[in-house]
Structure formats: structure tokens, C-alpha cells
Amino acid sequence: MNPRSPSGSGAPSPATARPFLRVWFACSRRYARAPMNADGRGYLARCPTCGKTVRFTIGPGGTSSRFFEVSCR
């Protein structure tokens, strides 16, 4: 049983789930999750093929979009 999930299903409960962005990496033609960092000021994604790291910062004047496309080249 997962201690984070009252149902014991293994999935985190909504109260403890970390926010994330979905990022499409063009070079690998794959999606990856970008979890919010520990301090809550941004997101970090890494291409599963080439390893390119992309940072998304949270701030005024930003966007409400949850999906992004990154060109690794």
C-alpha cells in the first residue's frame, strides 16, 4: 500500500501530486514531463534522447499553457 494514497492504488493523492508541464522534444519525437522544482519557482525538463535540459520559470506575464514544444537542434 502506498502511504501517499488513501486508496492504496499506488498513485499519489491529488493533495500530494506535484504539478508538471508536458514537453514535446522534436529530436526524439517524444513527450516528457517537467515536474515543478522543489522551491516552486519553475519546471525542469530533459530530452530523453539527447539530454538537452530546458528550464521554465514561473513569473508575472507568463502563460497558462501546460504543453510546450522544444527543438533540440
Biopython code that builds the backbone (N, CA, C, O; Angstrom):
import numpy as np
from Bio.PDB.StructureBuilder import StructureBuilder

atoms = [
    (1, "MET", "N", (0.835, -1.177, 0.000)),
    (1, "MET", "CA", (0.000, 0.000, 0.000)),
    (1, "MET", "C", (0.883, 1.244, 0.000)),
    (1, "MET", "O", (1.868, 1.311, 0.736)),
    (2, "ASN", "N", (0.537, 2.212, -0.812)),
    (2, "ASN", "CA", (1.273, 3.471, -0.900)),
    (2, "ASN", "C", (0.804, 4.403, 0.213)),
    (2, "ASN", "O", (-0.387, 4.706, 0.289)),
    (3, "PRO", "N", (1.706, 4.865, 1.080)),
    (3, "PRO", "CA", (1.283, 5.743, 2.175)),
    (3, "PRO", "C", (0.780, 7.096, 1.702)),
    (3, "PRO", "O", (0.082, 7.784, 2.448)),
    (4, "ARG", "N", (1.117, 7.496, 0.482)),
    (4, "ARG", "CA", (0.646, 8.793, -0.027)),
    (4, "ARG", "C", (-0.769, 8.705, -0.573)),
    (4, "ARG", "O", (-1.411, 9.737, -0.769)),
    (5, "SER", "N", (-1.271, 7.506, -0.822)),
    (5, "SER", "CA", (-2.558, 7.330, -1.454)),
    (5, "SER", "C", (-3.528, 6.626, -0.508)),
    (5, "SER", "O", (-3.288, 5.481, -0.126)),
    (6, "PRO", "N", (-4.620, 7.290, -0.124)),
    (6, "PRO", "CA", (-5.551, 6.650, 0.786)),
    (6, "PRO", "C", (-6.208, 5.419, 0.185)),
    (6, "PRO", "O", (-6.633, 4.533, 0.927)),
    (7, "SER", "N", (-6.302, 5.336, -1.128)),
    (7, "SER", "CA", (-6.942, 4.192, -1.767)),
    (7, "SER", "C", (-6.006, 3.001, -1.884)),
    (7, "SER", "O", (-6.456, 1.885, -2.144)),
    (8, "GLY", "N", (-4.693, 3.225, -1.693)),
    (8, "GLY", "CA", (-3.738, 2.139, -1.813)),
    (8, "GLY", "C", (-3.453, 1.751, -3.250)),
    (8, "GLY", "O", (-2.867, 0.697, -3.498)),
    (9, "SER", "N", (-3.859, 2.588, -4.210)),
    (9, "SER", "CA", (-3.695, 2.254, -5.626)),
    (9, "SER", "C", (-2.275, 2.460, -6.123)),
    (9, "SER", "O", (-1.945, 2.020, -7.224)),
    (10, "GLY", "N", (-1.419, 3.123, -5.334)),
    (10, "GLY", "CA", (-0.051, 3.389, -5.763)),
    (10, "GLY", "C", (0.115, 4.763, -6.385)),
    (10, "GLY", "O", (1.240, 5.248, -6.504)),
    (11, "ALA", "N", (-0.967, 5.396, -6.782)),
    (11, "ALA", "CA", (-0.897, 6.728, -7.365)),
    (11, "ALA", "C", (-0.937, 7.759, -6.243)),
    (11, "ALA", "O", (-1.631, 7.554, -5.247)),
    (12, "PRO", "N", (-0.203, 8.868, -6.386)),
    (12, "PRO", "CA", (-0.246, 9.893, -5.345)),
    (12, "PRO", "C", (-1.625, 10.517, -5.279)),
    (12, "PRO", "O", (-2.303, 10.633, -6.300)),
    (13, "SER", "N", (-2.046, 10.916, -4.102)),
    (13, "SER", "CA", (-3.339, 11.577, -3.959)),
    (13, "SER", "C", (-3.245, 12.973, -4.563)),
    (13, "SER", "O", (-2.152, 13.531, -4.658)),
    (14, "PRO", "N", (-4.378, 13.545, -4.974)),
    (14, "PRO", "CA", (-4.340, 14.893, -5.570)),
    (14, "PRO", "C", (-3.710, 15.933, -4.660)),
    (14, "PRO", "O", (-3.129, 16.899, -5.155)),
    (15, "ALA", "N", (-3.804, 15.770, -3.363)),
    (15, "ALA", "CA", (-3.237, 16.749, -2.437)),
    (15, "ALA", "C", (-1.710, 16.724, -2.447)),
    (15, "ALA", "O", (-1.086, 17.732, -2.119)),
    (16, "THR", "N", (-1.087, 15.592, -2.818)),
    (16, "THR", "CA", (0.367, 15.493, -2.795)),
    (16, "THR", "C", (0.991, 15.426, -4.181)),
    (16, "THR", "O", (2.216, 15.397, -4.300)),
    (17, "ALA", "N", (0.179, 15.401, -5.225)),
    (17, "ALA", "CA", (0.706, 15.313, -6.591)),
    (17, "ALA", "C", (1.466, 16.592, -6.939)),
    (17, "ALA", "O", (0.997, 17.696, -6.663)),
    (18, "ARG", "N", (2.655, 16.433, -7.554)),
    (18, "ARG", "CA", (3.442, 17.596, -7.971)),
    (18, "ARG", "C", (2.960, 18.084, -9.322)),
    (18, "ARG", "O", (2.752, 17.271, -10.222)),
    (19, "PRO", "N", (2.775, 19.386, -9.496)),
    (19, "PRO", "CA", (2.396, 19.927, -10.805)),
    (19, "PRO", "C", (3.502, 19.662, -11.822)),
    (19, "PRO", "O", (4.676, 19.571, -11.462)),
    (20, "PHE", "N", (3.123, 19.540, -13.085)),
    (20, "PHE", "CA", (4.101, 19.314, -14.137)),
    (20, "PHE", "C", (3.633, 19.922, -15.449)),
    (20, "PHE", "O", (2.451, 20.216, -15.629)),
    (21, "LEU", "N", (4.582, 20.105, -16.363)),
    (21, "LEU", "CA", (4.310, 20.515, -17.737)),
    (21, "LEU", "C", (4.574, 19.320, -18.637)),
    (21, "LEU", "O", (5.339, 18.425, -18.279)),
    (22, "ARG", "N", (3.940, 19.304, -19.809)),
    (22, "ARG", "CA", (4.242, 18.287, -20.818)),
    (22, "ARG", "C", (5.087, 18.974, -21.887)),
    (22, "ARG", "O", (4.729, 20.048, -22.370)),
    (23, "VAL", "N", (6.201, 18.358, -22.252)),
    (23, "VAL", "CA", (7.121, 18.946, -23.220)),
    (23, "VAL", "C", (7.350, 17.955, -24.355)),
    (23, "VAL", "O", (7.710, 16.803, -24.116)),
    (24, "TRP", "N", (7.141, 18.404, -25.590)),
    (24, "TRP", "CA", (7.388, 17.593, -26.777)),
    (24, "TRP", "C", (8.803, 17.913, -27.248)),
    (24, "TRP", "O", (9.097, 19.057, -27.595)),
    (25, "PHE", "N", (9.684, 16.903, -27.261)),
    (25, "PHE", "CA", (11.051, 17.085, -27.748)),
    (25, "PHE", "C", (11.106, 16.635, -29.197)),
    (25, "PHE", "O", (10.893, 15.462, -29.503)),
    (26, "ALA", "N", (11.398, 17.586, -30.094)),
    (26, "ALA", "CA", (11.367, 17.337, -31.532)),
    (26, "ALA", "C", (12.399, 16.309, -31.977)),
    (26, "ALA", "O", (12.107, 15.501, -32.859)),
    (27, "CYS", "N", (13.601, 16.312, -31.392)),
    (27, "CYS", "CA", (14.645, 15.403, -31.870)),
    (27, "CYS", "C", (14.319, 13.943, -31.568)),
    (27, "CYS", "O", (14.676, 13.060, -32.347)),
    (28, "SER", "N", (13.655, 13.680, -30.465)),
    (28, "SER", "CA", (13.340, 12.297, -30.117)),
    (28, "SER", "C", (11.901, 11.936, -30.464)),
    (28, "SER", "O", (11.506, 10.772, -30.393)),
    (29, "ARG", "N", (11.126, 12.944, -30.839)),
    (29, "ARG", "CA", (9.702, 12.751, -31.146)),
    (29, "ARG", "C", (8.994, 12.054, -29.988)),
    (29, "ARG", "O", (8.235, 11.103, -30.175)),
    (30, "ARG", "N", (9.271, 12.565, -28.777)),
    (30, "ARG", "CA", (8.681, 12.004, -27.564)),
    (30, "ARG", "C", (8.297, 13.118, -26.598)),
    (30, "ARG", "O", (8.895, 14.195, -26.581)),
    (31, "TYR", "N", (7.285, 12.823, -25.799)),
    (31, "TYR", "CA", (6.900, 13.722, -24.718)),
    (31, "TYR", "C", (7.672, 13.367, -23.462)),
    (31, "TYR", "O", (8.082, 12.223, -23.267)),
    (32, "ALA", "N", (7.863, 14.368, -22.613)),
    (32, "ALA", "CA", (8.455, 14.156, -21.295)),
    (32, "ALA", "C", (7.723, 15.058, -20.312)),
    (32, "ALA", "O", (7.184, 16.097, -20.694)),
    (33, "ARG", "N", (7.707, 14.665, -19.070)),
    (33, "ARG", "CA", (7.137, 15.500, -18.017)),
    (33, "ARG", "C", (8.219, 16.405, -17.457)),
    (33, "ARG", "O", (9.376, 16.009, -17.311)),
    (34, "ALA", "N", (7.818, 17.624, -17.150)),
    (34, "ALA", "CA", (8.715, 18.571, -16.488)),
    (34, "ALA", "C", (8.091, 18.884, -15.135)),
    (34, "ALA", "O", (7.182, 19.710, -15.056)),
    (35, "PRO", "N", (8.559, 18.243, -14.068)),
    (35, "PRO", "CA", (7.977, 18.493, -12.749)),
    (35, "PRO", "C", (8.390, 19.856, -12.187)),
    (35, "PRO", "O", (9.448, 20.389, -12.521)),
    (36, "MET", "N", (7.537, 20.399, -11.334)),
    (36, "MET", "CA", (7.876, 21.655, -10.664)),
    (36, "MET", "C", (9.050, 21.392, -9.725)),
    (36, "MET", "O", (9.094, 20.364, -9.050)),
    (37, "ASN", "N", (10.006, 22.331, -9.685)),
    (37, "ASN", "CA", (11.154, 22.130, -8.801)),
    (37, "ASN", "C", (10.750, 22.326, -7.343)),
    (37, "ASN", "O", (9.659, 22.818, -7.054)),
    (38, "ALA", "N", (11.623, 21.943, -6.440)),
    (38, "ALA", "CA", (11.317, 21.928, -5.009)),
    (38, "ALA", "C", (10.954, 23.299, -4.443)),
    (38, "ALA", "O", (10.142, 23.395, -3.523)),
    (39, "ASP", "N", (11.555, 24.364, -4.991)),
    (39, "ASP", "CA", (11.252, 25.694, -4.449)),
    (39, "ASP", "C", (10.001, 26.321, -5.064)),
    (39, "ASP", "O", (9.597, 27.412, -4.661)),
    (40, "GLY", "N", (9.379, 25.638, -6.043)),
    (40, "GLY", "CA", (8.129, 26.109, -6.631)),
    (40, "GLY", "C", (8.259, 27.286, -7.570)),
    (40, "GLY", "O", (7.264, 27.948, -7.868)),
    (41, "ARG", "N", (9.480, 27.568, -8.050)),
    (41, "ARG", "CA", (9.684, 28.728, -8.919)),
    (41, "ARG", "C", (9.879, 28.382, -10.383)),
    (41, "ARG", "O", (10.114, 29.278, -11.194)),
    (42, "GLY", "N", (9.788, 27.098, -10.751)),
    (42, "GLY", "CA", (9.966, 26.738, -12.149)),
    (42, "GLY", "C", (9.844, 25.251, -12.393)),
    (42, "GLY", "O", (9.553, 24.474, -11.483)),
    (43, "TYR", "N", (10.071, 24.870, -13.637)),
    (43, "TYR", "CA", (9.987, 23.479, -14.078)),
    (43, "TYR", "C", (11.272, 23.132, -14.825)),
    (43, "TYR", "O", (11.915, 24.011, -15.400)),
    (44, "LEU", "N", (11.645, 21.862, -14.816)),
    (44, "LEU", "CA", (12.851, 21.405, -15.489)),
    (44, "LEU", "C", (12.513, 20.166, -16.317)),
    (44, "LEU", "O", (11.933, 19.211, -15.801)),
    (45, "ALA", "N", (12.877, 20.184, -17.607)),
    (45, "ALA", "CA", (12.648, 19.043, -18.493)),
    (45, "ALA", "C", (13.961, 18.655, -19.151)),
    (45, "ALA", "O", (14.807, 19.504, -19.432)),
    (46, "ARG", "N", (14.115, 17.361, -19.393)),
    (46, "ARG", "CA", (15.321, 16.855, -20.051)),
    (46, "ARG", "C", (14.900, 15.944, -21.201)),
    (46, "ARG", "O", (14.059, 15.062, -21.027)),
    (47, "CYS", "N", (15.495, 16.162, -22.387)),
    (47, "CYS", "CA", (15.189, 15.338, -23.554)),
    (47, "CYS", "C", (15.620, 13.896, -23.279)),
    (47, "CYS", "O", (16.750, 13.663, -22.852)),
    (48, "PRO", "N", (14.739, 12.934, -23.517)),
    (48, "PRO", "CA", (15.081, 11.538, -23.256)),
    (48, "PRO", "C", (16.126, 10.972, -24.223)),
    (48, "PRO", "O", (16.701, 9.918, -23.951)),
    (49, "THR", "N", (16.380, 11.648, -25.339)),
    (49, "THR", "CA", (17.349, 11.146, -26.317)),
    (49, "THR", "C", (18.691, 11.865, -26.238)),
    (49, "THR", "O", (19.729, 11.232, -26.046)),
    (50, "CYS", "N", (18.667, 13.192, -26.386)),
    (50, "CYS", "CA", (19.936, 13.930, -26.448)),
    (50, "CYS", "C", (20.370, 14.515, -25.106)),
    (50, "CYS", "O", (21.521, 14.926, -24.963)),
    (51, "GLY", "N", (19.469, 14.561, -24.120)),
    (51, "GLY", "CA", (19.820, 15.060, -22.805)),
    (51, "GLY", "C", (19.742, 16.563, -22.640)),
    (51, "GLY", "O", (20.088, 17.078, -21.577)),
    (52, "LYS", "N", (19.295, 17.289, -23.667)),
    (52, "LYS", "CA", (19.181, 18.743, -23.553)),
    (52, "LYS", "C", (18.249, 19.090, -22.395)),
    (52, "LYS", "O", (17.176, 18.502, -22.256)),
    (53, "THR", "N", (18.666, 20.051, -21.563)),
    (53, "THR", "CA", (17.877, 20.484, -20.418)),
    (53, "THR", "C", (17.223, 21.820, -20.734)),
    (53, "THR", "O", (17.858, 22.729, -21.270)),
    (54, "VAL", "N", (15.937, 21.923, -20.390)),
    (54, "VAL", "CA", (15.178, 23.151, -20.616)),
    (54, "VAL", "C", (14.547, 23.560, -19.293)),
    (54, "VAL", "O", (13.946, 22.739, -18.599)),
    (55, "ARG", "N", (14.689, 24.838, -18.951)),
    (55, "ARG", "CA", (14.088, 25.361, -17.719)),
    (55, "ARG", "C", (12.933, 26.292, -18.079)),
    (55, "ARG", "O", (13.034, 27.105, -18.998)),
    (56, "PHE", "N", (11.847, 26.160, -17.347)),
    (56, "PHE", "CA", (10.683, 27.025, -17.497)),
    (56, "PHE", "C", (10.502, 27.733, -16.157)),
    (56, "PHE", "O", (10.310, 27.081, -15.131)),
    (57, "THR", "N", (10.563, 29.054, -16.162)),
    (57, "THR", "CA", (10.412, 29.801, -14.916)),
    (57, "THR", "C", (8.976, 30.275, -14.758)),
    (57, "THR", "O", (8.267, 30.488, -15.742)),
    (58, "ILE", "N", (8.564, 30.436, -13.529)),
    (58, "ILE", "CA", (7.225, 30.914, -13.205)),
    (58, "ILE", "C", (7.361, 32.377, -12.806)),
    (58, "ILE", "O", (8.191, 32.726, -11.967)),
    (59, "GLY", "N", (6.540, 33.229, -13.411)),
    (59, "GLY", "CA", (6.625, 34.642, -13.066)),
    (59, "GLY", "C", (5.498, 35.443, -13.675)),
    (59, "GLY", "O", (4.685, 34.905, -14.428)),
    (60, "PRO", "N", (5.442, 36.725, -13.357)),
    (60, "PRO", "CA", (4.408, 37.597, -13.904)),
    (60, "PRO", "C", (4.530, 37.701, -15.424)),
    (60, "PRO", "O", (5.631, 37.692, -15.975)),
    (61, "GLY", "N", (3.398, 37.800, -16.078)),
    (61, "GLY", "CA", (3.388, 37.937, -17.526)),
    (61, "GLY", "C", (3.622, 36.630, -18.253)),
    (61, "GLY", "O", (3.885, 36.635, -19.456)),
    (62, "GLY", "N", (3.534, 35.507, -17.552)),
    (62, "GLY", "CA", (3.766, 34.192, -18.142)),
    (62, "GLY", "C", (2.563, 33.703, -18.938)),
    (62, "GLY", "O", (1.714, 34.491, -19.354)),
    (63, "THR", "N", (2.508, 32.415, -19.139)),
    (63, "THR", "CA", (1.439, 31.796, -19.910)),
    (63, "THR", "C", (0.707, 30.765, -19.065)),
    (63, "THR", "O", (1.247, 30.268, -18.076)),
    (64, "SER", "N", (-0.499, 30.452, -19.447)),
    (64, "SER", "CA", (-1.258, 29.420, -18.746)),
    (64, "SER", "C", (-1.137, 28.068, -19.450)),
    (64, "SER", "O", (-1.741, 27.087, -19.016)),
    (65, "SER", "N", (-0.367, 28.013, -20.522)),
    (65, "SER", "CA", (-0.197, 26.778, -21.282)),
    (65, "SER", "C", (0.507, 25.718, -20.442)),
    (65, "SER", "O", (1.380, 26.043, -19.637)),
    (66, "ARG", "N", (0.133, 24.454, -20.624)),
    (66, "ARG", "CA", (0.736, 23.339, -19.906)),
    (66, "ARG", "C", (1.523, 22.430, -20.850)),
    (66, "ARG", "O", (2.149, 21.469, -20.402)),
    (67, "PHE", "N", (1.498, 22.729, -22.175)),
    (67, "PHE", "CA", (2.177, 21.922, -23.180)),
    (67, "PHE", "C", (3.134, 22.796, -23.981)),
    (67, "PHE", "O", (2.773, 23.898, -24.395)),
    (68, "PHE", "N", (4.361, 22.305, -24.201)),
    (68, "PHE", "CA", (5.366, 23.065, -24.923)),
    (68, "PHE", "C", (6.119, 22.163, -25.887)),
    (68, "PHE", "O", (6.221, 20.956, -25.670)),
    (69, "GLU", "N", (6.652, 22.760, -26.964)),
    (69, "GLU", "CA", (7.477, 22.036, -27.925)),
    (69, "GLU", "C", (8.884, 22.616, -27.891)),
    (69, "GLU", "O", (9.067, 23.834, -27.903)),
    (70, "VAL", "N", (9.891, 21.717, -27.848)),
    (70, "VAL", "CA", (11.285, 22.146, -27.778)),
    (70, "VAL", "C", (12.035, 21.534, -28.948)),
    (70, "VAL", "O", (11.941, 20.333, -29.202)),
    (71, "SER", "N", (12.785, 22.378, -29.663)),
    (71, "SER", "CA", (13.659, 21.890, -30.730)),
    (71, "SER", "C", (15.049, 21.693, -30.141)),
    (71, "SER", "O", (15.669, 22.641, -29.659)),
    (72, "CYS", "N", (15.523, 20.476, -30.183)),
    (72, "CYS", "CA", (16.814, 20.154, -29.557)),
    (72, "CYS", "C", (18.002, 20.540, -30.428)),
    (72, "CYS", "O", (19.138, 20.477, -29.959)),
    (73, "ARG", "N", (17.797, 20.912, -31.601)),
    (73, "ARG", "CA", (18.900, 21.241, -32.506)),
    (73, "ARG", "C", (19.093, 22.722, -32.615)),
    (73, "ARG", "O", (19.980, 23.177, -33.336)),
]
sb = StructureBuilder()
sb.init_structure("model")
sb.init_model(0)
sb.init_chain("A")
sb.init_seg("    ")
for serial, (resi, resn, name, xyz) in enumerate(atoms, 1):
    if name == "N":
        sb.init_residue(resn, " ", resi, " ")
    sb.init_atom(name, np.array(xyz, "f"), 0.0, 1.0, " ", f" {name:<3s}", serial, name[0])
structure = sb.get_structure()
